[in-house]
Amino acid sequence: MPVELKPIGIIHSPFTALKDMPIQPAGAVGVAGTVEVHEDFRAGLKDLDGFSHIILLYHFHRSEGYRLEVVPFLDNELHGVFATRAPKRPNPIGLSVVRLLGMKNGILEIENVDVLDGTPLLDIKPYVPEFNAVDDVRCGWLDNAKGRVSDHKADHRFE
C-alpha cells in the first residue's frame, strides 16, 4: 500500500547550501528561521503558541537515494543508517526540536533551526518533556561524540 505525504508548509532558514550547516539543533543555538504553514493547514496551529518548543518533521528534499550503512558526521566508522540521523534514508524524513518564539498569520518564528532553506514541512508536534524526555538513556556509538555536536558542521558526505 503506497504512503503519500503532503507538505503542510515550508521551513525557511539562513542555510542555502548543505556544506557547513549545523548538523543538529544543538549546533544551531540562536539561529533564527521561520516556518510558513500553508493556508489550508493554519487552523491546526490553534493553541500551539502556548508551547515553548515544537518538533518539526520534514522531508530531506535534497537527499537522493539511501545507504543502509553510513559514516555519520560525528564519527569515522560505518554504522547502520537507523543508528544515525544521516539524511540518506529509505524514507528521507528528518526531525528537529526548535524553540517557538511566536506565531502570526500562519508564520512561526523559531530558533535553533538546523534545516536547509526551503525544506518541505510534513508535520508539527508540541514538545512535551513528560512525553518525550526519558531517563536512563544510552546513546550507543554517539556516547563517544558527546560535546562535539555544537562545533561540528556538515560536509559533502551526504550530498
Secondary structure, DSSP 8 states (H G I E B T S, - for coil): --------EEEE-S--SSTT-BSSGGGSTT-EEEEEE-GGGGGGGTTGGG-SEEEEEEE-TT--S--SEE--TT-SS-EEGGGS--S--SS-EEEEEEEEEEEETTEEEEES--S-TTEEEEEEEE--HHHH--SS---GGGGGGTT-GGG-B--STT-
